[in-house]
Amino acid sequence: MPKPSRLRAVAVTASAVLLCSALAACSDDGSSGGGDLSAQKLDWKDCPAPSTAEGGGDAPSPLPHGGTWQCATMKAPLDWNKPKGDTIGLALIRAKASGAANKRIGSLVFNFGGPGGSGVTTLPSFGQDYATLRTRYDLVSFDPRGVGRSAPVECEDDQQLDAYFQQDATPDDARERTEYVDNTKQFNAACEKNTGKVLPHVRTTDAARDMDLMRQVLGDDKLYYFGISYGTELGGVYAHLFPKKVGRAVFDAVVDPTQDAEQSSLGQAKGFQLALDNFAADCTSKTTDCPIGDTAQDVKDRIAKLLKDLDSKPIAGIFPRRLTQTAATNGIAQALYSKDFWQYLTEGLEQAYQGDGRILLALSDSLNGRSENGEYSNIAAANVAINCADDKARYTPAFVQQKLPEFRSASPLFGDFLAWSMVSCTDWAVPGAAGHPDVSAPGAAPILVVGNTGDPATPYEGAKKMVDSLGPGVGVELTYKGQGHGSYDSKNKCVQAAVNGYLLDGRVPKAGTVCS
C-alpha cells in the first residue's frame, strides 16, 4: 500500500446520461465501446516474472491441483474521448475456474486498491484466500492504467526516491516548509517530464471505462466484481456509469465517497489513531508484560518521544540509510494495516528504543514499494498521479498550517504527517476532476458493502456513506467488528460466508448483519 496520506483517489462524473452524450465511447445500453476493441481476443500465456514497476520478484507459482496463472494484454483507448485513437496496453492476470464448466458464472474481477497497486502481482499473493470463489469464477485482476505494466506513470529514479521518502514530512519551521514544498514540486515535475501523454488519462473514470471494456472482452454480460479499499471507489464509479451492467459485486474496506481530499486525510488521521489506540491496549492487556510500555498511554507516549527524537537525530536503519522520523511514521502506519503485523510493530519499536531502526525501516519500505535490492515499484508515482488527476482541490502550505490544530486533535501521532500530505497535488500538471466521486447507481443490482469497525485506512463510517450514496435498493451493509484494513482476508468465517454466499449463490445478506 502507498503512503497512508494518499490511500484513495477522489473522482466525480456527471450523470451517466450526460457523460454518454459527451463521449463517443458510450453505446446505447450504457456500455463503453472503445471502437473495435471490444471484439479483441486476448492471448493468454503463462505469466512472466513481475516487472520492476509491478514490484519485481518471481513468476507466480503454479495453482494448487494443477494449472498456472495466465497473463494477457488488453488494448484500451488512451483517451476515452477518442476511442478510435491511440491505444495503451493493460496487463491482465487470471486463474481459470476450478469447478465444473456448467457451474461457472463468469469472471470475477478484483481491484485491491491503492490507487496504484498492481493487481497482476497482488492476486496470486492472495489467490488461496479466494479458492472457494474460484470454484465458479475465473479469478481476474489487472494493472489499472498508469500502474505496473499498464502504461506506468514514471517519476523519480530509485536514488531520488530514497531521498524523497527520507525527507522531513512534518516541517517545523520556514526553512523545513520550503524544503518540503520544493521536494514535492521536484517530484511532480519529474512525473510530468517522464510520463508524458498518459498523465491526463489515469482518472478513476478512465479505469472504470477500462473495466467495462474488460467485461466485454472477457465475454460477460455483467461485471462480477470484488473491490477492496480504493477498489470500492472504482467499483462505485463503475456502478454510476454502468448501473445496468453491475452483476454481483462486493466492496470491502470502503472509501467514503462523500469526502473531499481534506476530509479524507482528516478521517484517516482519526482512523490510524484508533488503530494505534487498539494496538497499545492490546499489547498492555496481555498476561505477559508488554515490552514497549506499562499502560496503553505509556506505549503511545514512548512512541511520540521516539518520533520527536528521530526528527533531529535519526538512528541506524538498513545500511546505509538511517531511520528518520518520516520513515518511522510510515513504518508504524504500515504495521497498523493488519493485526497480523502488530507483533512486528512491537518488535520494531523495542529495537528502535535500543537504537536499531531496521524493522521499522523495512515496514516503511514495504509501504513505499521499495524492494530489498533498492528498486521501487511505481505504486507511489501511480498513487499520486491518480489522486491528483481525480482530486480537484489544491491546498497551499498556508492552508495546511491553518488546519494543523484540527489534525493534531484527531491524531497527536499522525496529524501533522497527514495534514502536510495535502500539498502533494498543489503543483500537479493535470487539473483535478472534482471534489468527490459520484457513485449513485439507481437500478444497479445489490452491492454488498463490508465495513470494518477497526479499519485505520478506510474508517468504518465510510461504509454507511457508500450505501447511502449508491442509493435505495443497491447498497447492502455488513459490519465486521475487527481490526485492520479490510474484512474478507481477516479469515472471519461469518464475513466469508456472507460474501461467498452472495457471489456464488446470489444470496443477499440481511442489511445490517454484524459479524464479530
Residue, then its C-alpha position, 0 to 999 in steps of 0.5 A: m500500500p502507498k503512503p497512508s496520506r494518499l490511500r484513495a483517489v477522489a473522482v466525480t462524473a456527471s450523470a451517466v446520461l450526460l457523460c454518454s452524450a459527451l463521449a463517443a465511447c458510450s453505446d446505447d445500453g450504457s456500455s463503453g465501446g472503445g471502437d473495435l476493441s471490444a471484439q479483441k481476443l486476448d492471448w493468454k500465456d503463462c505469466p512472466a516474472p513481475s516487472t520492476a514497476e509491478g514490484g519485481g520478484d518471481a513468476p507466480s507459482p503454479l495453482p494448487h491441483g494443477g494449472t498456472w496463472q495466465c497473463a494477457t494484454m488488453k488494448a484500451p483507448l488512451d483517451w476515452n474521448k477518442p476511442k478510435g485513437d491511440t491505444i495503451g496496453l493493460a496487463l491482465i492476470r487470471a486463474k481459470a475456474s476450478g469447478a465444473a464448466n456448467k457451474r461457472i458464472g463468469s469472471l470475477v474481477f478484483n481491484f485491491g486498491g491503492p490507487g496504484g497497486s498492481g493487481v497482476t502481482t497482488l492476486p496470486s499473493f492472495g489467490q488461496d484466500y479466494a479458492t472457494l470463489r474460484t470454484r465458479y469464477d475465473l479469478v481476474s485482476f489487472d494493472p489499472r492504467g498508469v500502474g505496473r505494466s499498464a502504461p506506468v506513470e514514471c517519476e523519480d529514479d530509485q536514488q531520488l526516491d530514497a531521498y524523497f521518502q527520507q525527507d522531513a514530512t512534518p516541517d517545523d519551521a520556514r526553512e523545513r516548509t520550503e524544503y518540503v514544498d520544493n521536494t514535492k514540486q521536484f517530484n511532480a515535475a519529474c512525473e510530468k517530464n517522464t510520463g508524458k501523454v498518459l498523465p491526463h488519462v489515469r482518472t478513476t473514470d478512465a479505469a472504470r471505462d477500462m473495466d467495462l471494456m474488460r467485461q466485454v472482452l472477457g465475454d460477460d454480460k455483467l461485471y462480477y466484481f470484488g473491490i477492496s479499499y480504493g477498489t470500492e471507489l472504482g467499483g462505485v464509479y463503475a456502478h454510476l456509469f454502468p448501473k445496468k451492467v453491475g452483476r454481483a459485486v462486493f466492496d470491502a474496506v470502503v472509501d467514503p465517497t462523500q469526502d473531499a481530499e481534506q476530509s479524507s486525510l482528516g478521517q484517516a488521521k482519526g482512523f490510524q489513531l484508533a488503530l494505534d489506540n487498539f494496538a497499545a491496549d492490546c499489547t498492555s492487556k496481555t498476561t505477559d508484560c508488554p515490552i514497549g510500555d506499562t499502560a496503553q498511554d505509556v506505549k503511545d507516549r514512548i512512541a511520540k518521544l521516539l518520533k520527536d527524537l528521530d526528527s533531529k537525530p535519526i538512528a541506524g536503519i538498513f545500511p546505509r540509510r538511517l531511520t528518520q522520523t518520516a520513515a518511522t511514521n510510515g513504518i508504524a502506519q504500515a504495521l497498523y494495516s493488519k493485526d497480523f503485523w502488530q507483533y512486528l510493530t512491537e518488535g520494531l519499536e523495542q529495537a528502535y528504543q535500543g537504537d536499531g531502526r531496521i524493522l521499522l525501516a523495512l515496514s516503511d519500505s514495504l509501504n513505499g514499494r521499495s524492494e530489498n535490492g533498492e528498486y521501487s515499484n511505481i505504486a507511489a508515482a501511480n498513487v499520486a498521479i491518480n489522486c491528483a488527476d481525480d482530486k480537484a482541490r489544491y491546498t497551499p502550505a498556508f492552508v495546511q498550517q491553518k488546519l494543523p490544530e484540527f489534525r493534531s486533535a484527531s491524531p497527536l501521532f499522525g496529524d501533522f504527517l497527514a495534514w502536510s500530505m495535502v500539498s502533494c497535488t498543489d503543483w500537479a500538471v493535470p487539473g483535478a476532476a472534482g471534489h468527490p466521486d459520484v457513485s449513485a447507481p439507481g437500478a444497479a443490482p445489490i452491492l454488498v458493502v463490508g465495513n470494518t469497525g477497526d479499519p485505520a485506512t478506510p474508517y468504518e463510517g465510510a461504509k454507511k456513506m457508500v450505501d447511502s450514496l449508491g442509493p435505495g435498493v443497491g447498497v447492502e451493509l455488513t459490519y465486521k467488528g475487527q481490526g485492520h484494513g479490510s474484512y474478507d482476508s481477516k479469515n472471519k468465517c461469518v464475513q466469508a460466508a456472507v460474501n461467498g454466499y452472495l457471489l456464488d449463490g446470489r444470496v443477499p445478506k440481511a442489511g445490517t448483519v454484524c459479524s464479530 
